[in-house]
Amino acid sequence: MWICPTTASRAKIVHSLSRGPKSSTHCIRNMSIDLSLERIRKLQAHLPTYTRPTCHITGTNGKGSVSAFLSSIFRTAAPTAQFKVGRFNSPHLISVNDSITLNDVPVPMDLYASAHARVVQANTDRGIGASNFELLTCTALNIFETVGAEVVVLEVGMGGRLDATNVIPDNTVLASAMTAVDLDHQAFLGGTVTAIAREKAAIARPGRPFILGRQSHCEVELAVRDVIGPAGAELLMAPNVDKREWDESLDGPRPSVDQVPPPPTPVEVKLPCFEDPIRALLPLQGGHQLANLGVALGIISAIRIRKSVDLPWIDRLTPENIAQGVRDTQWPGRLSWHSLPGVAPLVLVDGAHNVASARTLSAYIESLSHGIRPLTLTYLLGLSSSPPKTPEQTLEPLLSLSADIAVAALPFSPPEGMPWVRDEPREALLAAVDKLAPHAIIWSGVDDEGSQDPIMQLRSALEWAASRQAEKGGLIVVAGSLYLVADFYRLLAKLGRRGGSRAGGRRHSFIDRSVLMIERQ
């Protein structure tokens, strides 16, 4: 595989996370992210060979949505109930095992624990020193191999060339794909969009299709061509997915134009593998999901046409099954709408953790306004610390909207197995708010100094937001880090079980099962 000679190959950032004396069990020093394939290749050599047919997806934003579309489509096309679709996403949302799913359900904790123990034992016995993410990646691959998953959807963690997921053998790859590329993780991947695109494109494999999604930066395609040509991959542009008129004979009764949350979007796409266009309802919210769906369907078309790996179920990827799989797709925490029993009637939740995703959320909020001015927005915001990205940069698209704005700045629960992740201090968030929206109303926080639990703070902030919404109307928006979103879902599951209701009237088995697993530990 061609290797892009960038400084990212030497990327290593050491974060000092000491918060107490050296003897404290909570004192963690010199935690680092060291991008390399050396350790995971050694580790995989001592584990069962990975052989599962795999779709490998990279990009800055949208790769999780693409993976959700794909796994839903594959499940719909399954010839039997025993058919297994594996998926690996990172970071995990609620519990570490929910990053690994079989048929869109987090793997059982006993299956996760046994696989993880095998991986850790191999790592310890050989003194390899694999990172937490490398151990998790090997655990996912080991689970998929052990259960004999018929197909796997694998999301890159960060970058591509040196990401742990890039350890999979060439002959397992059905197709590689890249969603929209933007600035993020510059300290590891390079300071320009071109450098980042080159790192991500290096997941391309010889003789395999590489699907490139729609890009907002024209230099991305040039960078991708420079990388995948020498790698021997075949570049395919993702098909365009277009909106269409609602068809009651196909889509059911026509919904209200002003419905909140908005109804699914009727879409149409022409794929090279079919004579007639596919017409479906797109349930994931936001105009950017048209491009993400295009990437997913580009992968489906490529593997149907090229058949680089023998898949006995490939002919079940029919237009009807594909359309149903699209319609059934769920991807929590990305422009998701939920009601919280006894707390807030309707909340918009989105993991807008970088500038590009914040722009997407901002555009979506604008699309809901139907020209009403001024908007009334109550934000509950939390961000992880990720230099050189600043809170001001991330929040600017949200706080620059012409609106009556109120803000609650929140922490989040430390994510399991990721001790280097830290939330931005309340003071830093409020400083950005003061600069970007100086007239914003600020939540004062909890009065009881003992109520420092992030989930309890979130609940208090939601109650404050709901009282403001009852007075002024408008939207309540929980946004920022996915770890704040995870806290929201923990609270939602707890309140939902008490109240006997579910998010938006639909049961999220993914969320429910993840929270129950945590409570049983």
C-alpha positions in Angstrom: 0.0 0.0 0.0 1.3 3.5 -0.9 2.2 5.5 2.1 1.7 9.3 2.3 4.9 10.9 3.7 3.4 13.4 6.1 4.4 14.5 9.5 1.2 12.7 10.8 3.2 9.4 10.8 5.1 10.8 13.7 2.0 12.3 15.4 2.1 11.8 19.1 0.6 14.0 21.7 1.1 13.5 25.4 -1.5 14.9 27.7 -0.7 15.3 31.3 -3.9 14.3 33.2 -2.6 14.3 36.7 -5.1 15.6 39.2 -3.7 14.6 42.5 -0.8 12.9 44.2 1.2 10.2 42.3 -0.2 7.5 44.5 -3.8 8.2 43.7 -5.6 5.6 41.7 -7.2 8.5 39.7 -3.8 9.9 38.7 -3.1 9.2 35.1 0.1 10.6 33.6 1.5 10.6 30.1 -1.5 9.2 28.4 -0.9 9.4 24.6 -2.4 8.7 21.3 0.4 7.1 19.1 -0.9 6.3 15.6 0.9 3.2 14.3 0.0 -0.1 12.8 3.1 -1.9 14.2 1.6 -3.0 17.5 -1.8 -4.1 16.2 -0.2 -6.1 13.4 1.9 -8.0 16.0 -1.2 -8.5 18.1 -3.4 -9.7 15.3 -0.6 -12.2 14.3 -1.3 -14.0 17.6 -5.1 -14.0 17.2 -7.3 -15.9 14.7 -6.9 -14.6 11.2 -9.6 -12.1 10.2 -11.6 -13.3 7.2 -15.0 -11.5 7.3 -16.2 -9.6 4.2 -15.9 -6.0 5.2 -16.9 -2.5 4.1 -14.4 0.0 5.5 -15.5 3.6 5.9 -13.5 6.8 6.7 -14.2 10.5 6.7 -14.5 13.5 9.1 -18.3 13.6 9.4 -20.9 11.1 8.3 -19.1 7.8 8.5 -21.3 6.6 11.4 -24.4 7.4 9.5 -23.1 5.6 6.4 -22.4 2.5 8.6 -25.9 2.7 10.0 -27.4 2.8 6.5 -25.3 -0.2 5.4 -26.0 -2.4 8.4 -29.7 -1.8 8.1 -29.7 -2.6 4.4 -27.7 -5.7 4.9 -30.0 -6.9 7.7 -33.1 -6.3 5.5 -31.5 -8.4 2.8 -30.6 -11.2 5.2 -31.8 -14.6 3.8 -32.2 -16.2 7.2 -32.7 -15.1 10.9 -29.2 -16.5 11.6 -27.6 -14.0 9.2 -25.2 -11.8 11.2 -24.2 -8.2 10.3 -21.3 -6.9 12.4 -20.6 -3.2 12.9 -17.8 -1.4 14.7 -18.1 2.3 15.5 -16.1 4.6 17.7 -16.3 6.2 20.1 -18.9 4.1 22.0 -22.0 5.9 22.9 -23.0 4.6 26.4 -20.9 1.5 27.2 -17.7 0.3 25.6 -19.4 -2.8 24.2 -22.0 -0.8 22.3 -19.3 0.1 19.8 -19.5 -3.5 18.6 -22.9 -4.6 17.3 -24.5 -7.7 15.8 -27.6 -7.0 13.8 -27.6 -3.4 15.2 -27.7 -4.6 18.8 -24.7 -4.2 21.1 -22.9 -7.5 21.7 -23.7 -9.2 25.0 -21.3 -8.3 27.8 -20.2 -11.9 28.2 -19.3 -12.2 24.5 -17.4 -8.9 24.7 -15.7 -9.8 27.9 -14.5 -13.2 26.7 -13.1 -11.8 23.4 -11.5 -8.8 25.2 -9.8 -11.2 27.6 -8.3 -13.2 24.8 -7.0 -10.1 23.2 -5.6 -8.7 26.4 -3.9 -12.0 27.3 -2.2 -12.1 23.9 -1.1 -8.5 24.3 0.3 -9.2 27.8 2.0 -12.5 27.0 3.9 -10.9 24.1 4.6 -7.6 25.8 3.2 -5.7 22.8 1.9 -2.7 24.6 -1.2 -2.1 22.4 -3.3 1.0 23.0 -6.9 0.8 24.3 -8.3 1.5 20.9 -6.1 -1.2 19.3 -7.3 -3.7 22.0 -10.9 -2.7 21.3 -10.4 -3.0 17.5 -8.9 -6.5 17.9 -11.8 -7.4 20.2 -14.3 -6.3 17.6 -12.5 -8.3 14.8 -12.2 -11.3 17.1 -15.9 -11.2 17.9 -16.9 -10.9 14.2 -14.6 -13.8 13.3 -15.8 -16.0 16.2 -19.5 -15.6 15.4 -18.9 -15.9 11.6 -20.5 -12.6 10.7 -21.6 -12.7 7.0 -20.7 -9.1 6.5 -19.0 -6.4 8.6 -19.2 -2.6 8.5 -16.1 -1.1 9.9 -15.7 2.6 10.8 -12.3 4.1 11.0 -11.4 5.6 14.4 -9.3 8.5 13.3 -7.6 9.2 10.0 -7.1 6.0 8.1 -3.6 5.1 7.0 -2.4 4.5 10.6 -5.7 3.8 12.2 -6.0 0.4 13.9 -8.9 -0.7 11.7 -6.6 -0.5 8.7 -5.0 -3.8 9.9 -7.6 -5.9 8.1 -6.3 -8.0 5.2 -6.7 -6.7 1.6 -8.7 -9.8 0.6 -11.5 -9.1 3.2 -12.3 -5.7 1.9 -15.5 -5.5 -0.3 -15.2 -1.7 -0.7 -13.6 1.3 1.0 -15.4 4.7 1.2 -14.8 8.2 2.3 -17.5 10.7 3.5 -17.0 14.4 3.8 -13.6 15.6 4.8 -13.0 18.7 6.9 -10.6 20.0 9.5 -10.4 17.9 12.7 -7.7 16.2 14.6 -5.1 18.3 12.9 -2.5 17.5 15.5 -2.5 13.9 14.3 -3.6 14.1 10.6 -2.1 17.3 9.3 -3.0 21.0 9.3 -4.8 21.2 5.9 -7.8 19.5 4.3 -5.5 18.0 1.7 -3.2 16.4 4.3 -6.2 15.0 6.2 -7.7 13.6 3.0 -4.5 11.9 2.0 -4.3 10.2 5.4 -7.9 9.0 5.1 -7.7 7.9 1.5 -4.9 5.5 2.5 -7.4 2.8 3.5 -7.8 2.1 -0.2 -7.0 -1.5 -1.2 -5.6 -2.9 -4.5 -8.3 -4.0 -6.9 -11.1 -2.9 -4.7 -13.6 0.0 -5.3 -13.1 3.2 -3.3 -16.3 5.3 -3.1 -15.8 9.0 -2.6 -18.7 11.0 -1.2 -19.7 14.6 -1.9 -17.1 17.1 -0.7 -17.3 20.8 0.2 -13.5 21.2 -0.4 -12.5 20.7 -4.0 -8.9 19.7 -3.1 -10.2 16.5 -1.5 -10.8 14.7 -4.8 -7.3 15.6 -6.1 -5.7 14.4 -2.9 -7.7 11.1 -3.0 -6.7 10.5 -6.6 -3.1 11.0 -5.8 -3.3 8.3 -3.1 -5.6 5.6 -4.5 -4.0 5.5 -7.9 -0.7 4.1 -6.7 -2.6 1.9 -4.3 -4.3 0.2 -7.2 -7.9 0.9 -6.1 -10.7 1.9 -8.3 -12.2 5.4 -7.7 -16.0 5.6 -7.9 -18.0 8.7 -7.2 -21.0 8.3 -4.9 -24.3 8.6 -6.7 -26.4 11.7 -6.1 -29.5 11.2 -3.9 -32.3 13.6 -4.8 -35.3 14.7 -2.9 -38.7 13.9 -4.6 -42.3 14.6 -4.1 -44.2 12.6 -1.5 -46.1 9.7 -3.2 -49.0 8.5 -1.1 -49.2 5.3 -3.0 -45.6 4.5 -2.1 -45.0 6.5 1.1 -48.3 6.4 2.9 -50.4 9.4 4.0 -48.9 12.8 3.4 -47.6 14.4 6.6 -48.0 18.0 7.7 -45.5 20.4 6.3 -44.9 22.0 9.7 -44.6 18.8 11.6 -42.0 18.7 14.4 -40.0 16.5 14.4 -40.1 16.6 10.6 -41.2 13.5 8.7 -38.8 11.3 6.7 -37.6 12.8 3.4 -38.8 11.1 0.2 -35.7 10.4 -2.0 -34.8 8.9 -5.3 -31.4 7.6 -6.6 -30.3 5.9 -9.7 -27.7 3.2 -9.2 -25.6 1.6 -12.0 -26.6 -1.9 -10.7 -30.3 -1.4 -11.3 -32.3 -0.4 -14.3 -34.9 1.6 -12.3 -34.2 4.2 -9.6 -34.6 3.3 -6.0 -37.3 5.4 -4.2 -37.2 5.4 -0.4 -38.0 7.4 2.7 -34.9 8.8 4.4 -35.5 8.8 8.2 -32.2 10.5 9.3 -32.6 14.2 9.6 -30.7 16.9 7.8 -29.8 17.7 4.2 -26.3 16.3 4.7 -27.8 12.8 5.0 -28.5 12.8 1.3 -24.7 12.7 0.7 -24.2 10.1 3.4 -26.9 7.9 1.9 -25.2 8.3 -1.5 -22.0 6.9 -0.1 -23.8 3.9 1.4 -25.6 3.2 -1.8 -22.4 3.7 -3.8 -20.9 0.9 -1.7 -24.0 -1.4 -2.3 -23.8 -0.8 -6.1 -20.1 -1.4 -6.2 -20.2 -4.7 -4.4 -23.2 -5.9 -6.4 -21.4 -5.1 -9.7 -17.9 -6.1 -8.9 -18.4 -9.2 -6.7 -14.7 -9.2 -5.7 -15.7 -11.6 -2.8 -18.1 -14.5 -3.2 -21.3 -13.5 -1.4 -24.1 -16.0 -1.8 -26.7 -13.5 -0.5 -25.7 -10.7 -2.9 -28.7 -11.0 -5.1 -31.0 -10.3 -2.1 -29.7 -6.6 -2.3 -32.8 -5.7 -4.4 -34.3 -2.3 -4.8 -37.1 -3.2 -2.5 -34.8 -4.5 0.3 -32.5 -1.5 -0.1 -35.4 0.9 0.2 -36.8 -0.9 3.3 -33.3 -0.9 4.9 -33.0 2.8 4.3 -36.4 3.4 5.9 -35.5 1.3 8.9 -32.2 3.0 9.7 -31.6 4.5 13.1 -28.6 6.4 14.3 -29.0 7.9 17.8 -27.5 11.2 18.8 -27.4 12.7 15.3 -30.2 15.2 14.8 -32.4 13.0 17.0 -35.6 14.1 18.5 -36.7 12.8 22.0 -39.2 13.5 24.7 -38.3 13.1 28.3 -41.2 12.0 30.6 -41.9 14.6 33.2 -39.0 16.8 32.2 -39.1 18.2 28.7 -41.7 17.6 25.9 -39.3 17.6 23.0 -35.6 17.9 22.7 -33.2 17.9 19.7 -30.0 16.0 20.3 -26.9 16.2 18.2 -23.2 15.3 18.6 -22.0 18.5 16.9 -18.4 18.2 18.1 -16.5 20.0 15.4 -17.0 23.1 13.2 -18.4 21.2 10.2 -21.0 19.3 12.3 -21.9 22.5 14.1 -22.6 24.1 10.7 -24.8 21.1 9.8 -26.8 21.5 13.0 -27.1 25.2 12.5 -28.4 24.8 9.0 -30.9 22.2 10.2 -32.2 24.5 13.0 -32.6 27.3 10.3 -34.6 24.9 8.1 -37.0 24.3 11.0 -37.8 28.0 11.5 -40.0 28.4 8.4 -38.9 32.1 8.3 -40.0 32.8 11.9 -37.9 35.5 13.6 -36.6 35.8 16.1 -36.0 32.1 16.9 -36.0 31.1 20.5 -33.2 28.6 21.2 -32.1 27.0 24.5 -28.8 25.2 24.1 -27.4 22.7 26.5 -23.8 22.5 25.5 -20.8 20.4 26.4 -17.5 19.9 24.5 -14.4 17.7 24.9 -11.1 19.5 25.1 -9.3 18.9 21.7 -6.6 21.4 20.9 -6.0 23.2 18.6 -9.8 23.2 18.1 -11.4 25.8 20.4 -14.9 26.1 21.9 -15.3 29.4 20.1 -14.6 27.8 16.7 -17.0 24.9 17.3 -19.8 27.0 18.8 -19.7 29.9 16.3 -22.2 28.4 13.8 -24.7 27.7 16.6 -24.4 31.0 18.4 -24.4 33.2 15.3 -28.0 32.4 14.5 -30.4 35.3 14.7 -32.2 34.1 17.8 -33.1 34.7 21.4 -30.5 32.4 22.9 -30.0 30.8 26.3 -27.2 28.5 27.2 -26.4 25.9 29.8 -22.7 24.9 29.9 -22.4 21.3 31.0 -19.8 18.7 31.9 -20.1 15.0 30.9 -19.4 11.7 32.5 -15.9 10.4 31.8 -16.1 7.9 29.0 -15.2 4.3 29.9 -11.7 3.2 28.9 -10.8 6.7 27.6 -9.0 8.5 30.5 -7.4 11.1 28.2 -10.8 12.6 27.3 -11.6 15.7 29.3 -14.5 18.1 29.1 -14.0 21.8 28.4 -14.4 23.7 31.7 -17.6 25.6 32.2 -15.5 28.9 32.3 -14.1 28.2 28.8 -17.5 27.5 27.3 -19.1 30.6 28.9 -16.2 32.7 27.7 -16.9 31.6 24.1 -20.6 32.2 24.6 -19.9 35.7 26.0 -17.9 36.6 22.9 -20.2 35.1 20.3 -23.6 35.8 21.9 -23.1 38.5 24.6 -26.8 38.9 25.1 -27.4 35.2 25.7 -29.2 34.1 28.9 -26.9 31.8 31.0 -28.1 29.0 33.2 -26.7 29.6 36.7 -26.0 25.9 37.4 -27.0 23.7 40.3 -27.3 25.3 43.7 -26.3 22.3 45.7 -22.6 21.9 45.6 -23.0 18.2 46.3 -25.0 17.7 43.0 -22.0 17.5 40.8 -23.0 14.3 39.0 -23.0 15.3 35.3 -26.3 13.4 34.6 -28.0 15.2 37.5 -26.7 18.5 36.2 -28.0 17.7 32.8 -31.5 16.9 34.3 -31.5 20.2 36.2 -30.5 22.1 33.0 -33.3 20.3 31.0 -35.8 21.3 33.6 -34.6 24.9 33.3 -34.8 24.7 29.6 -38.3 23.2 29.7 -39.5 26.1 31.9 -38.1 28.6 29.4 -39.7 26.7 26.5 -43.0 26.7 28.3 -42.8 30.5 28.5 -41.3 31.4 25.2 -41.6 28.4 22.9 -38.8 27.5 20.6 -36.3 24.6 20.6 -34.3 22.9 23.3 -31.0 21.6 21.8 -28.5 19.3 23.5 -25.4 19.5 21.4 -21.6 19.1 21.4 -19.6 16.1 22.5 -21.0 12.7 22.0 -20.2 12.0 25.6 -22.7 14.7 26.6 -25.2 12.9 24.2 -24.4 9.7 26.0 -25.4 11.2 29.3 -28.6 12.4 27.8 -29.4 8.8 26.7 -28.6 7.5 30.2 -31.1 10.0 31.6 -33.6 9.2 28.9 -33.5 5.5 29.6 -33.9 6.0 33.3 -36.9 8.3 32.9 -38.4 6.2 30.1 -38.5 3.1 32.3 -40.1 5.0 35.0 -42.6 6.7 32.8 -43.2 3.8 30.5 -42.6 5.8 27.3 -40.0 5.9 24.7 -38.0 8.3 22.7 -40.1 9.9 20.0 -42.5 6.9 20.3 -39.9 4.5 19.0 -38.0 2.0 21.0 -34.2 2.3 20.8 -33.1 -1.2 21.7 -29.5 -0.1 21.2 -29.8 2.6 23.9 -31.9 0.5 26.3 -29.7 -2.5 26.2 -26.5 -0.4 26.6 -27.8 1.3 29.7 -29.1 -1.9 31.2 -25.7 -3.5 30.8 -24.0 -0.6 32.7 -26.5 -0.9 35.5 -25.9 -4.6 35.9 -22.1 -4.3 36.2 
